[in-house]
Amino acid sequence: MTSVLRRLFPLAAVASIGAALLANQVAALAYAPGSTGYDISFPQCGGAYPGGAFGIVGVNGGYPFVHYNPCLADQYARTPNAGLYINTGYDPLYTHVDGKHTTLECFVQSIFVRGSSAQKAAWGAGCSEATRSMSYATSQGAVKPSGWWLDVETDNSWSSTDLSLNQFTIQGIVDTLLRRSLAPVGIYSTPYQWRTIVGSLQITGAAADWVATGHTSIDGVRAACGAGFSGAPVRLVQYLRDGFDANYGC
């Protein structure tokens, strides 16, 4: 088997072992019901960190690729049961193999993905978002997260004319994280944003939903445990508490 094929073989393995791993992934992302934690990123640099039973730390600086959280190392080291989240998005610029966006390895892997040339390129961009974010996280000592979460929000760039490009980008991220890490993968979004970005298209391999809300009432937070969007179970609900993003285990 050539070196290129050795790198590509795990793509097929993701599909074949996905069902076997799914139960373990769901269990890994199942936070104790009623437990609370937090999520932090670059806006909290230099400030006091909140407390909780768990935390999720942002890898990027609000956008994929060249933007990163300069405080990741410290935040990750001080966060209990730390997970990581990465920013996501699709833009034709992201498909360029230019040393900043799509990597050569992900471009080669995308050739074997079923789809149109534009869909393959979108998958390669997602693969590269995951690869570059993982490389930065590793460089900051964030090497064994409890889980990976994809921040899927309308504030970032997405295709408004072909939602399949958004779908393939997200799928490329999920596939790459599952191939290169033992940690499970979940998705952070809202039902409205998810429908706007993905529509009724499906993502495979993501094991849990993390629902964003603006609630401050714990009753509203508990009710949001039933507001899933991707078809996976809701494991976390984000709400506001003491000026921080807090999270409630469902």
Buried (B, 14 or more C-beta within 10 A) or exposed (E): EEEEEEEBEBBEEBEEEBEEBBEEBBEBBBBEEEBBBBBBBBEBEEEEBBEBBBBBBBBBBBBBBEEBBEBBBBBBEEBEBBBBBBBBBBBEEBBBBEEEBBBEBBBBBBEEBEBEEBBBBBBBBBBBBBBBBBEBBEEBEBEEBBBBBBBBBBEBBBBEEBBBBBBBBBBBBBBBBBBBBEBBBBBBBBBEBBEBBBEEEEBBBBBBBBBBBEBEEBEEBBEBBEBBBBEBBBBBBBBEBEEBBBBBBB
